């Protein structure tokens, strides 16, 4: 479990809340999963499981 080496490229910052934890790039939006989930409902994104 080497977090350091694996996620070097992922130094992205959530554009909404500013955290580095769980940040992902989707649909051109850089945000953490929390904000994404929150905004997904707002914007109208559907979550596919
Ligand atoms: Zn966030």
mmCIF file of the protein (N, C-alpha, C, O) and its ligand, coordinates in Angstrom:
data_MODEL
# 
_entry.id   MODEL 
# 
loop_
_entity.id 
_entity.type 
_entity.pdbx_number_of_molecules 
1 polymer     1 
2 non-polymer 1 
# 
_entity_poly.entity_id                      1 
_entity_poly.type                           'polypeptide(L)' 
_entity_poly.nstd_linkage                   no 
_entity_poly.nstd_monomer                   no 
_entity_poly.pdbx_seq_one_letter_code       
;(UNK)(UNK)(UNK)(UNK)(UNK)(UNK)(UNK)(UNK)(UNK)(UNK)(UNK)(UNK)(UNK)(UNK)(UNK)(UNK)
(UNK)(UNK)(UNK)(UNK)(UNK)(UNK)(UNK)(UNK)(UNK)(UNK)(UNK)(UNK)(UNK)(UNK)(UNK)(UNK)
(UNK)(UNK)(UNK)(UNK)(UNK)(UNK)(UNK)(UNK)(UNK)(UNK)(UNK)(UNK)(UNK)(UNK)(UNK)(UNK)
(UNK)
;
_entity_poly.pdbx_seq_one_letter_code_can   XXXXXXXXXXXXXXXXXXXXXXXXXXXXXXXXXXXXXXXXXXXXXXXXX 
_entity_poly.pdbx_strand_id                 A 
# 
loop_
_entity_poly_seq.entity_id 
_entity_poly_seq.num 
_entity_poly_seq.mon_id 
_entity_poly_seq.hetero 
1 1  UNK n 
1 2  UNK n 
1 3  UNK n 
1 4  UNK n 
1 5  UNK n 
1 6  UNK n 
1 7  UNK n 
1 8  UNK n 
1 9  UNK n 
1 10 UNK n 
1 11 UNK n 
1 12 UNK n 
1 13 UNK n 
1 14 UNK n 
1 15 UNK n 
1 16 UNK n 
1 17 UNK n 
1 18 UNK n 
1 19 UNK n 
1 20 UNK n 
1 21 UNK n 
1 22 UNK n 
1 23 UNK n 
1 24 UNK n 
1 25 UNK n 
1 26 UNK n 
1 27 UNK n 
1 28 UNK n 
1 29 UNK n 
1 30 UNK n 
1 31 UNK n 
1 32 UNK n 
1 33 UNK n 
1 34 UNK n 
1 35 UNK n 
1 36 UNK n 
1 37 UNK n 
1 38 UNK n 
1 39 UNK n 
1 40 UNK n 
1 41 UNK n 
1 42 UNK n 
1 43 UNK n 
1 44 UNK n 
1 45 UNK n 
1 46 UNK n 
1 47 UNK n 
1 48 UNK n 
1 49 UNK n 
# 
loop_
_struct_asym.id 
_struct_asym.entity_id 
A 1 
B 2 
# 
loop_
_chem_comp.id 
_chem_comp.type 
_chem_comp.mon_nstd_flag 
UNK 'L-peptide linking' . 
ZN  non-polymer         . 
# 
_pdbx_entity_nonpoly.entity_id   2 
_pdbx_entity_nonpoly.name        ? 
_pdbx_entity_nonpoly.comp_id     ZN 
# 
_pdbx_nonpoly_scheme.asym_id         B 
_pdbx_nonpoly_scheme.entity_id       2 
_pdbx_nonpoly_scheme.mon_id          ZN 
_pdbx_nonpoly_scheme.ndb_seq_num     1 
_pdbx_nonpoly_scheme.pdb_seq_num     101 
_pdbx_nonpoly_scheme.auth_seq_num    101 
_pdbx_nonpoly_scheme.pdb_mon_id      ZN 
_pdbx_nonpoly_scheme.auth_mon_id     ZN 
_pdbx_nonpoly_scheme.pdb_strand_id   A 
_pdbx_nonpoly_scheme.pdb_ins_code    . 
# 
loop_
_atom_site.group_PDB 
_atom_site.id 
_atom_site.type_symbol 
_atom_site.label_atom_id 
_atom_site.label_alt_id 
_atom_site.label_comp_id 
_atom_site.label_asym_id 
_atom_site.label_entity_id 
_atom_site.label_seq_id 
_atom_site.pdbx_PDB_ins_code 
_atom_site.Cartn_x 
_atom_site.Cartn_y 
_atom_site.Cartn_z 
_atom_site.occupancy 
_atom_site.B_iso_or_equiv 
_atom_site.pdbx_formal_charge 
_atom_site.auth_seq_id 
_atom_site.auth_comp_id 
_atom_site.auth_asym_id 
_atom_site.auth_atom_id 
_atom_site.pdbx_PDB_model_num 
ATOM   1   N  N  . UNK A 1 1  ? 0.837   -1.209 0.000   1.00 0.00 ? 1   UNK A N  1 
ATOM   2   C  CA . UNK A 1 1  ? 0.000   0.000  0.000   1.00 0.00 ? 1   UNK A CA 1 
ATOM   3   C  C  . UNK A 1 1  ? 0.862   1.245  0.000   1.00 0.00 ? 1   UNK A C  1 
ATOM   4   O  O  . UNK A 1 1  ? 1.090   1.845  1.050   1.00 0.00 ? 1   UNK A O  1 
ATOM   5   N  N  . UNK A 1 2  ? 1.329   1.627  -1.135  1.00 0.00 ? 2   UNK A N  1 
ATOM   6   C  CA . UNK A 1 2  ? 2.149   2.836  -1.194  1.00 0.00 ? 2   UNK A CA 1 
ATOM   7   C  C  . UNK A 1 2  ? 1.372   3.980  -1.823  1.00 0.00 ? 2   UNK A C  1 
ATOM   8   O  O  . UNK A 1 2  ? 1.362   4.151  -3.042  1.00 0.00 ? 2   UNK A O  1 
ATOM   9   N  N  . UNK A 1 3  ? 0.749   4.725  -1.004  1.00 0.00 ? 3   UNK A N  1 
ATOM   10  C  CA . UNK A 1 3  ? -0.068  5.845  -1.494  1.00 0.00 ? 3   UNK A CA 1 
ATOM   11  C  C  . UNK A 1 3  ? 0.799   6.896  -2.155  1.00 0.00 ? 3   UNK A C  1 
ATOM   12  O  O  . UNK A 1 3  ? 0.422   7.499  -3.160  1.00 0.00 ? 3   UNK A O  1 
ATOM   13  N  N  . UNK A 1 4  ? 1.971   7.103  -1.567  1.00 0.00 ? 4   UNK A N  1 
ATOM   14  C  CA . UNK A 1 4  ? 2.833   8.199  -2.022  1.00 0.00 ? 4   UNK A CA 1 
ATOM   15  C  C  . UNK A 1 4  ? 3.210   8.063  -3.491  1.00 0.00 ? 4   UNK A C  1 
ATOM   16  O  O  . UNK A 1 4  ? 3.061   9.004  -4.270  1.00 0.00 ? 4   UNK A O  1 
ATOM   17  N  N  . UNK A 1 5  ? 3.688   6.907  -3.853  1.00 0.00 ? 5   UNK A N  1 
ATOM   18  C  CA . UNK A 1 5  ? 4.223   6.742  -5.204  1.00 0.00 ? 5   UNK A CA 1 
ATOM   19  C  C  . UNK A 1 5  ? 3.123   6.618  -6.249  1.00 0.00 ? 5   UNK A C  1 
ATOM   20  O  O  . UNK A 1 5  ? 3.275   7.080  -7.380  1.00 0.00 ? 5   UNK A O  1 
ATOM   21  N  N  . UNK A 1 6  ? 2.047   6.012  -5.875  1.00 0.00 ? 6   UNK A N  1 
ATOM   22  C  CA . UNK A 1 6  ? 1.004   5.733  -6.853  1.00 0.00 ? 6   UNK A CA 1 
ATOM   23  C  C  . UNK A 1 6  ? 0.260   6.994  -7.292  1.00 0.00 ? 6   UNK A C  1 
ATOM   24  O  O  . UNK A 1 6  ? -0.025  7.176  -8.475  1.00 0.00 ? 6   UNK A O  1 
ATOM   25  N  N  . UNK A 1 7  ? -0.044  7.843  -6.347  1.00 0.00 ? 7   UNK A N  1 
ATOM   26  C  CA . UNK A 1 7  ? -0.887  8.998  -6.683  1.00 0.00 ? 7   UNK A CA 1 
ATOM   27  C  C  . UNK A 1 7  ? -0.111  10.297 -6.759  1.00 0.00 ? 7   UNK A C  1 
ATOM   28  O  O  . UNK A 1 7  ? -0.493  11.302 -6.159  1.00 0.00 ? 7   UNK A O  1 
ATOM   29  N  N  . UNK A 1 8  ? 0.969   10.264 -7.494  1.00 0.00 ? 8   UNK A N  1 
ATOM   30  C  CA . UNK A 1 8  ? 1.753   11.486 -7.585  1.00 0.00 ? 8   UNK A CA 1 
ATOM   31  C  C  . UNK A 1 8  ? 1.076   12.508 -8.484  1.00 0.00 ? 8   UNK A C  1 
ATOM   32  O  O  . UNK A 1 8  ? 1.099   13.710 -8.220  1.00 0.00 ? 8   UNK A O  1 
ATOM   33  N  N  . UNK A 1 9  ? 0.489   12.014 -9.523  1.00 0.00 ? 9   UNK A N  1 
ATOM   34  C  CA . UNK A 1 9  ? -0.125  12.927 -10.482 1.00 0.00 ? 9   UNK A CA 1 
ATOM   35  C  C  . UNK A 1 9  ? -1.397  13.557 -9.929  1.00 0.00 ? 9   UNK A C  1 
ATOM   36  O  O  . UNK A 1 9  ? -1.817  14.634 -10.354 1.00 0.00 ? 9   UNK A O  1 
ATOM   37  N  N  . UNK A 1 10 ? -1.984  12.874 -8.992  1.00 0.00 ? 10  UNK A N  1 
ATOM   38  C  CA . UNK A 1 10 ? -3.265  13.358 -8.497  1.00 0.00 ? 10  UNK A CA 1 
ATOM   39  C  C  . UNK A 1 10 ? -3.121  14.326 -7.341  1.00 0.00 ? 10  UNK A C  1 
ATOM   40  O  O  . UNK A 1 10 ? -3.517  14.057 -6.207  1.00 0.00 ? 10  UNK A O  1 
ATOM   41  N  N  . UNK A 1 11 ? -2.543  15.453 -7.676  1.00 0.00 ? 11  UNK A N  1 
ATOM   42  C  CA . UNK A 1 11 ? -2.455  16.512 -6.677  1.00 0.00 ? 11  UNK A CA 1 
ATOM   43  C  C  . UNK A 1 11 ? -3.507  17.558 -6.981  1.00 0.00 ? 11  UNK A C  1 
ATOM   44  O  O  . UNK A 1 11 ? -3.271  18.758 -6.840  1.00 0.00 ? 11  UNK A O  1 
ATOM   45  N  N  . UNK A 1 12 ? -4.642  17.102 -7.391  1.00 0.00 ? 12  UNK A N  1 
ATOM   46  C  CA . UNK A 1 12 ? -5.710  18.015 -7.767  1.00 0.00 ? 12  UNK A CA 1 
ATOM   47  C  C  . UNK A 1 12 ? -6.429  18.503 -6.524  1.00 0.00 ? 12  UNK A C  1 
ATOM   48  O  O  . UNK A 1 12 ? -6.510  17.833 -5.494  1.00 0.00 ? 12  UNK A O  1 
ATOM   49  N  N  . UNK A 1 13 ? -6.934  19.681 -6.680  1.00 0.00 ? 13  UNK A N  1 
ATOM   50  C  CA . UNK A 1 13 ? -7.643  20.300 -5.573  1.00 0.00 ? 13  UNK A CA 1 
ATOM   51  C  C  . UNK A 1 13 ? -9.102  20.466 -5.953  1.00 0.00 ? 13  UNK A C  1 
ATOM   52  O  O  . UNK A 1 13 ? -9.422  20.854 -7.077  1.00 0.00 ? 13  UNK A O  1 
ATOM   53  N  N  . UNK A 1 14 ? -9.954  20.181 -5.043  1.00 0.00 ? 14  UNK A N  1 
ATOM   54  C  CA . UNK A 1 14 ? -11.374 20.342 -5.314  1.00 0.00 ? 14  UNK A CA 1 
ATOM   55  C  C  . UNK A 1 14 ? -11.679 21.812 -5.556  1.00 0.00 ? 14  UNK A C  1 
ATOM   56  O  O  . UNK A 1 14 ? -11.338 22.676 -4.749  1.00 0.00 ? 14  UNK A O  1 
ATOM   57  N  N  . UNK A 1 15 ? -12.320 22.075 -6.671  1.00 0.00 ? 15  UNK A N  1 
ATOM   58  C  CA . UNK A 1 15 ? -12.604 23.463 -7.034  1.00 0.00 ? 15  UNK A CA 1 
ATOM   59  C  C  . UNK A 1 15 ? -13.759 24.025 -6.214  1.00 0.00 ? 15  UNK A C  1 
ATOM   60  O  O  . UNK A 1 15 ? -14.043 25.221 -6.264  1.00 0.00 ? 15  UNK A O  1 
ATOM   61  N  N  . UNK A 1 16 ? -14.409 23.170 -5.476  1.00 0.00 ? 16  UNK A N  1 
ATOM   62  C  CA . UNK A 1 16 ? -15.562 23.614 -4.700  1.00 0.00 ? 16  UNK A CA 1 
ATOM   63  C  C  . UNK A 1 16 ? -15.187 23.874 -3.248  1.00 0.00 ? 16  UNK A C  1 
ATOM   64  O  O  . UNK A 1 16 ? -15.353 24.983 -2.739  1.00 0.00 ? 16  UNK A O  1 
ATOM   65  N  N  . UNK A 1 17 ? -14.674 22.831 -2.585  1.00 0.00 ? 17  UNK A N  1 
ATOM   66  C  CA . UNK A 1 17 ? -14.385 22.972 -1.163  1.00 0.00 ? 17  UNK A CA 1 
ATOM   67  C  C  . UNK A 1 17 ? -12.885 23.091 -0.893  1.00 0.00 ? 17  UNK A C  1 
ATOM   68  O  O  . UNK A 1 17 ? -12.486 23.480 0.204   1.00 0.00 ? 17  UNK A O  1 
ATOM   69  N  N  . UNK A 1 18 ? -12.049 22.760 -1.884  1.00 0.00 ? 18  UNK A N  1 
ATOM   70  C  CA . UNK A 1 18 ? -10.615 22.974 -1.743  1.00 0.00 ? 18  UNK A CA 1 
ATOM   71  C  C  . UNK A 1 18 ? -9.862  21.838 -1.091  1.00 0.00 ? 18  UNK A C  1 
ATOM   72  O  O  . UNK A 1 18 ? -8.703  22.006 -0.713  1.00 0.00 ? 18  UNK A O  1 
ATOM   73  N  N  . UNK A 1 19 ? -10.484 20.703 -0.952  1.00 0.00 ? 19  UNK A N  1 
ATOM   74  C  CA . UNK A 1 19 ? -9.782  19.583 -0.341  1.00 0.00 ? 19  UNK A CA 1 
ATOM   75  C  C  . UNK A 1 19 ? -8.990  18.792 -1.383  1.00 0.00 ? 19  UNK A C  1 
ATOM   76  O  O  . UNK A 1 19 ? -9.227  18.910 -2.585  1.00 0.00 ? 19  UNK A O  1 
ATOM   77  N  N  . UNK A 1 20 ? -8.055  17.994 -0.902  1.00 0.00 ? 20  UNK A N  1 
ATOM   78  C  CA . UNK A 1 20 ? -7.273  17.150 -1.800  1.00 0.00 ? 20  UNK A CA 1 
ATOM   79  C  C  . UNK A 1 20 ? -7.724  15.696 -1.711  1.00 0.00 ? 20  UNK A C  1 
ATOM   80  O  O  . UNK A 1 20 ? -7.259  14.834 -2.456  1.00 0.00 ? 20  UNK A O  1 
ATOM   81  N  N  . UNK A 1 21 ? -8.613  15.457 -0.809  1.00 0.00 ? 21  UNK A N  1 
ATOM   82  C  CA . UNK A 1 21 ? -9.033  14.079 -0.562  1.00 0.00 ? 21  UNK A CA 1 
ATOM   83  C  C  . UNK A 1 21 ? -10.154 13.667 -1.502  1.00 0.00 ? 21  UNK A C  1 
ATOM   84  O  O  . UNK A 1 21 ? -11.192 14.323 -1.583  1.00 0.00 ? 21  UNK A O  1 
ATOM   85  N  N  . UNK A 1 22 ? -9.928  12.583 -2.201  1.00 0.00 ? 22  UNK A N  1 
ATOM   86  C  CA . UNK A 1 22 ? -10.966 12.017 -3.059  1.00 0.00 ? 22  UNK A CA 1 
ATOM   87  C  C  . UNK A 1 22 ? -11.336 12.888 -4.232  1.00 0.00 ? 22  UNK A C  1 
ATOM   88  O  O  . UNK A 1 22 ? -12.470 12.852 -4.709  1.00 0.00 ? 22  UNK A O  1 
ATOM   89  N  N  . UNK A 1 23 ? -10.384 13.671 -4.699  1.00 0.00 ? 23  UNK A N  1 
ATOM   90  C  CA . UNK A 1 23 ? -10.665 14.559 -5.824  1.00 0.00 ? 23  UNK A CA 1 
ATOM   91  C  C  . UNK A 1 23 ? -10.583 13.804 -7.142  1.00 0.00 ? 23  UNK A C  1 
ATOM   92  O  O  . UNK A 1 23 ? -9.683  12.990 -7.347  1.00 0.00 ? 23  UNK A O  1 
ATOM   93  N  N  . UNK A 1 24 ? -11.500 14.071 -8.004  1.00 0.00 ? 24  UNK A N  1 
ATOM   94  C  CA . UNK A 1 24 ? -11.484 13.423 -9.310  1.00 0.00 ? 24  UNK A CA 1 
ATOM   95  C  C  . UNK A 1 24 ? -11.890 14.417 -10.391 1.00 0.00 ? 24  UNK A C  1 
ATOM   96  O  O  . UNK A 1 24 ? -12.479 15.464 -10.123 1.00 0.00 ? 24  UNK A O  1 
ATOM   97  N  N  . UNK A 1 25 ? -11.554 14.049 -11.616 1.00 0.00 ? 25  UNK A N  1 
ATOM   98  C  CA . UNK A 1 25 ? -11.826 14.927 -12.747 1.00 0.00 ? 25  UNK A CA 1 
ATOM   99  C  C  . UNK A 1 25 ? -12.916 14.308 -13.616 1.00 0.00 ? 25  UNK A C  1 
ATOM   100 O  O  . UNK A 1 25 ? -12.702 13.297 -14.286 1.00 0.00 ? 25  UNK A O  1 
ATOM   101 N  N  . UNK A 1 26 ? -14.051 14.918 -13.590 1.00 0.00 ? 26  UNK A N  1 
ATOM   102 C  CA . UNK A 1 26 ? -15.162 14.359 -14.356 1.00 0.00 ? 26  UNK A CA 1 
ATOM   103 C  C  . UNK A 1 26 ? -15.890 15.468 -15.100 1.00 0.00 ? 26  UNK A C  1 
ATOM   104 O  O  . UNK A 1 26 ? -16.197 16.527 -14.553 1.00 0.00 ? 26  UNK A O  1 
ATOM   105 N  N  . UNK A 1 27 ? -16.147 15.185 -16.342 1.00 0.00 ? 27  UNK A N  1 
ATOM   106 C  CA . UNK A 1 27 ? -16.896 16.135 -17.163 1.00 0.00 ? 27  UNK A CA 1 
ATOM   107 C  C  . UNK A 1 27 ? -16.254 17.512 -17.146 1.00 0.00 ? 27  UNK A C  1 
ATOM   108 O  O  . UNK A 1 27 ? -16.933 18.534 -17.247 1.00 0.00 ? 27  UNK A O  1 
ATOM   109 N  N  . UNK A 1 28 ? -14.930 17.519 -17.017 1.00 0.00 ? 28  UNK A N  1 
ATOM   110 C  CA . UNK A 1 28 ? -14.226 18.787 -17.011 1.00 0.00 ? 28  UNK A CA 1 
ATOM   111 C  C  . UNK A 1 28 ? -14.303 19.510 -15.691 1.00 0.00 ? 28  UNK A C  1 
ATOM   112 O  O  . UNK A 1 28 ? -13.863 20.654 -15.570 1.00 0.00 ? 28  UNK A O  1 
ATOM   113 N  N  . UNK A 1 29 ? -14.862 18.842 -14.699 1.00 0.00 ? 29  UNK A N  1 
ATOM   114 C  CA . UNK A 1 29 ? -14.962 19.448 -13.388 1.00 0.00 ? 29  UNK A CA 1 
ATOM   115 C  C  . UNK A 1 29 ? -14.033 18.731 -12.432 1.00 0.00 ? 29  UNK A C  1 
ATOM   116 O  O  . UNK A 1 29 ? -14.039 17.503 -12.339 1.00 0.00 ? 29  UNK A O  1 
ATOM   117 N  N  . UNK A 1 30 ? -13.236 19.510 -11.723 1.00 0.00 ? 30  UNK A N  1 
ATOM   118 C  CA . UNK A 1 30 ? -12.341 18.917 -10.735 1.00 0.00 ? 30  UNK A CA 1 
ATOM   119 C  C  . UNK A 1 30 ? -12.940 19.120 -9.361  1.00 0.00 ? 30  UNK A C  1 
ATOM   120 O  O  . UNK A 1 30 ? -12.944 20.228 -8.824  1.00 0.00 ? 30  UNK A O  1 
ATOM   121 N  N  . UNK A 1 31 ? -13.434 18.064 -8.814  1.00 0.00 ? 31  UNK A N  1 
ATOM   122 C  CA . UNK A 1 31 ? -14.008 18.168 -7.487  1.00 0.00 ? 31  UNK A CA 1 
ATOM   123 C  C  . UNK A 1 31 ? -13.959 16.837 -6.756  1.00 0.00 ? 31  UNK A C  1 
ATOM   124 O  O  . UNK A 1 31 ? -13.817 15.780 -7.371  1.00 0.00 ? 31  UNK A O  1 
ATOM   125 N  N  . UNK A 1 32 ? -14.077 16.902 -5.456  1.00 0.00 ? 32  UNK A N  1 
ATOM   126 C  CA . UNK A 1 32 ? -14.027 15.681 -4.675  1.00 0.00 ? 32  UNK A CA 1 
ATOM   127 C  C  . UNK A 1 32 ? -15.362 14.952 -4.797  1.00 0.00 ? 32  UNK A C  1 
ATOM   128 O  O  . UNK A 1 32 ? -16.354 15.510 -5.267  1.00 0.00 ? 32  UNK A O  1 
ATOM   129 N  N  . UNK A 1 33 ? -15.362 13.719 -4.372  1.00 0.00 ? 33  UNK A N  1 
ATOM   130 C  CA . UNK A 1 33 ? -16.565 12.899 -4.539  1.00 0.00 ? 33  UNK A CA 1 
ATOM   131 C  C  . UNK A 1 33 ? -17.727 13.460 -3.742  1.00 0.00 ? 33  UNK A C  1 
ATOM   132 O  O  . UNK A 1 33 ? -18.889 13.288 -4.112  1.00 0.00 ? 33  UNK A O  1 
ATOM   133 N  N  . UNK A 1 34 ? -17.418 14.112 -2.681  1.00 0.00 ? 34  UNK A N  1 
ATOM   134 C  CA . UNK A 1 34 ? -18.477 14.696 -1.854  1.00 0.00 ? 34  UNK A CA 1 
ATOM   135 C  C  . UNK A 1 34 ? -19.186 15.815 -2.608  1.00 0.00 ? 34  UNK A C  1 
ATOM   136 O  O  . UNK A 1 34 ? -20.412 15.844 -2.718  1.00 0.00 ? 34  UNK A O  1 
ATOM   137 N  N  . UNK A 1 35 ? -18.381 16.725 -3.118  1.00 0.00 ? 35  UNK A N  1 
ATOM   138 C  CA . UNK A 1 35 ? -18.950 17.851 -3.840  1.00 0.00 ? 35  UNK A CA 1 
ATOM   139 C  C  . UNK A 1 35 ? -19.592 17.375 -5.133  1.00 0.00 ? 35  UNK A C  1 
ATOM   140 O  O  . UNK A 1 35 ? -20.602 17.925 -5.571  1.00 0.00 ? 35  UNK A O  1 
ATOM   141 N  N  . UNK A 1 36 ? -19.016 16.371 -5.731  1.00 0.00 ? 36  UNK A N  1 
ATOM   142 C  CA . UNK A 1 36 ? -19.578 15.829 -6.960  1.00 0.00 ? 36  UNK A CA 1 
ATOM   143 C  C  . UNK A 1 36 ? -20.965 15.253 -6.688  1.00 0.00 ? 36  UNK A C  1 
ATOM   144 O  O  . UNK A 1 36 ? -21.917 15.501 -7.428  1.00 0.00 ? 36  UNK A O  1 
ATOM   145 N  N  . UNK A 1 37 ? -21.052 14.513 -5.654  1.00 0.00 ? 37  UNK A N  1 
ATOM   146 C  CA . UNK A 1 37 ? -22.330 13.909 -5.284  1.00 0.00 ? 37  UNK A CA 1 
ATOM   147 C  C  . UNK A 1 37 ? -23.349 15.000 -4.988  1.00 0.00 ? 37  UNK A C  1 
ATOM   148 O  O  . UNK A 1 37 ? -24.516 14.925 -5.373  1.00 0.00 ? 37  UNK A O  1 
ATOM   149 N  N  . UNK A 1 38 ? -22.865 15.994 -4.302  1.00 0.00 ? 38  UNK A N  1 
ATOM   150 C  CA . UNK A 1 38 ? -23.741 17.100 -3.936  1.00 0.00 ? 38  UNK A CA 1 
ATOM   151 C  C  . UNK A 1 38 ? -24.191 17.862 -5.180  1.00 0.00 ? 38  UNK A C  1 
ATOM   152 O  O  . UNK A 1 38 ? -25.365 18.200 -5.332  1.00 0.00 ? 38  UNK A O  1 
ATOM   153 N  N  . UNK A 1 39 ? -23.238 18.120 -6.058  1.00 0.00 ? 39  UNK A N  1 
ATOM   154 C  CA . UNK A 1 39 ? -23.534 18.902 -7.260  1.00 0.00 ? 39  UNK A CA 1 
ATOM   155 C  C  . UNK A 1 39 ? -24.243 18.071 -8.318  1.00 0.00 ? 39  UNK A C  1 
ATOM   156 O  O  . UNK A 1 39 ? -24.975 18.600 -9.154  1.00 0.00 ? 39  UNK A O  1 
ATOM   157 N  N  . UNK A 1 40 ? -24.022 16.796 -8.271  1.00 0.00 ? 40  UNK A N  1 
ATOM   158 C  CA . UNK A 1 40 ? -24.638 15.923 -9.267  1.00 0.00 ? 40  UNK A CA 1 
ATOM   159 C  C  . UNK A 1 40 ? -26.158 16.054 -9.220  1.00 0.00 ? 40  UNK A C  1 
ATOM   160 O  O  . UNK A 1 40 ? -26.824 16.115 -10.254 1.00 0.00 ? 40  UNK A O  1 
ATOM   161 N  N  . UNK A 1 41 ? -26.670 16.094 -8.053  1.00 0.00 ? 41  UNK A N  1 
ATOM   162 C  CA . UNK A 1 41 ? -28.113 16.237 -7.904  1.00 0.00 ? 41  UNK A CA 1 
ATOM   163 C  C  . UNK A 1 41 ? -28.562 17.605 -8.367  1.00 0.00 ? 41  UNK A C  1 
ATOM   164 O  O  . UNK A 1 41 ? -29.620 17.758 -8.978  1.00 0.00 ? 41  UNK A O  1 
ATOM   165 N  N  . UNK A 1 42 ? -27.757 18.577 -8.072  1.00 0.00 ? 42  UNK A N  1 
ATOM   166 C  CA . UNK A 1 42 ? -28.062 19.957 -8.439  1.00 0.00 ? 42  UNK A CA 1 
ATOM   167 C  C  . UNK A 1 42 ? -28.091 20.119 -9.954  1.00 0.00 ? 42  UNK A C  1 
ATOM   168 O  O  . UNK A 1 42 ? -29.069 20.586 -10.538 1.00 0.00 ? 42  UNK A O  1 
ATOM   169 N  N  . UNK A 1 43 ? -26.982 19.715 -10.563 1.00 0.00 ? 43  UNK A N  1 
ATOM   170 C  CA . UNK A 1 43 ? -26.829 19.926 -11.999 1.00 0.00 ? 43  UNK A CA 1 
ATOM   171 C  C  . UNK A 1 43 ? -27.717 18.976 -12.789 1.00 0.00 ? 43  UNK A C  1 
ATOM   172 O  O  . UNK A 1 43 ? -28.198 19.306 -13.874 1.00 0.00 ? 43  UNK A O  1 
ATOM   173 N  N  . UNK A 1 44 ? -27.918 17.826 -12.241 1.00 0.00 ? 44  UNK A N  1 
ATOM   174 C  CA . UNK A 1 44 ? -28.783 16.875 -12.929 1.00 0.00 ? 44  UNK A CA 1 
ATOM   175 C  C  . UNK A 1 44 ? -28.053 15.667 -13.464 1.00 0.00 ? 44  UNK A C  1 
ATOM   176 O  O  . UNK A 1 44 ? -28.584 14.928 -14.293 1.00 0.00 ? 44  UNK A O  1 
ATOM   177 N  N  . UNK A 1 45 ? -26.830 15.461 -12.989 1.00 0.00 ? 45  UNK A N  1 
ATOM   178 C  CA . UNK A 1 45 ? -26.086 14.277 -13.402 1.00 0.00 ? 45  UNK A CA 1 
ATOM   179 C  C  . UNK A 1 45 ? -26.717 13.029 -12.811 1.00 0.00 ? 45  UNK A C  1 
ATOM   180 O  O  . UNK A 1 45 ? -27.235 13.030 -11.694 1.00 0.00 ? 45  UNK A O  1 
ATOM   181 N  N  . UNK A 1 46 ? -26.657 12.001 -13.573 1.00 0.00 ? 46  UNK A N  1 
ATOM   182 C  CA . UNK A 1 46 ? -27.176 10.737 -13.075 1.00 0.00 ? 46  UNK A CA 1 
ATOM   183 C  C  . UNK A 1 46 ? -26.016 9.858  -12.666 1.00 0.00 ? 46  UNK A C  1 
ATOM   184 O  O  . UNK A 1 46 ? -24.970 9.865  -13.316 1.00 0.00 ? 46  UNK A O  1 
ATOM   185 N  N  . UNK A 1 47 ? -26.183 9.125  -11.629 1.00 0.00 ? 47  UNK A N  1 
ATOM   186 C  CA . UNK A 1 47 ? -25.142 8.218  -11.201 1.00 0.00 ? 47  UNK A CA 1 
ATOM   187 C  C  . UNK A 1 47 ? -25.465 6.811  -11.667 1.00 0.00 ? 47  UNK A C  1 
ATOM   188 O  O  . UNK A 1 47 ? -26.515 6.252  -11.351 1.00 0.00 ? 47  UNK A O  1 
ATOM   189 N  N  . UNK A 1 48 ? -24.544 6.263  -12.421 1.00 0.00 ? 48  UNK A N  1 
ATOM   190 C  CA . UNK A 1 48 ? -24.762 4.909  -12.910 1.00 0.00 ? 48  UNK A CA 1 
ATOM   191 C  C  . UNK A 1 48 ? -23.999 3.909  -12.071 1.00 0.00 ? 48  UNK A C  1 
ATOM   192 O  O  . UNK A 1 48 ? -22.790 4.038  -11.880 1.00 0.00 ? 48  UNK A O  1 
ATOM   193 N  N  . UNK A 1 49 ? -24.672 2.962  -11.596 1.00 0.00 ? 49  UNK A N  1 
ATOM   194 C  CA . UNK A 1 49 ? -24.006 1.952  -10.785 1.00 0.00 ? 49  UNK A CA 1 
ATOM   195 C  C  . UNK A 1 49 ? -23.846 0.656  -11.544 1.00 0.00 ? 49  UNK A C  1 
ATOM   196 O  O  . UNK A 1 49 ? -23.302 -0.309 -11.008 1.00 0.00 ? 49  UNK A O  1 
HETATM 197 ZN ZN . ZN  B 2 .  ? -15.063 19.222 -2.585  1.00 0.00 ? 101 ZN  A ZN 1 
# 
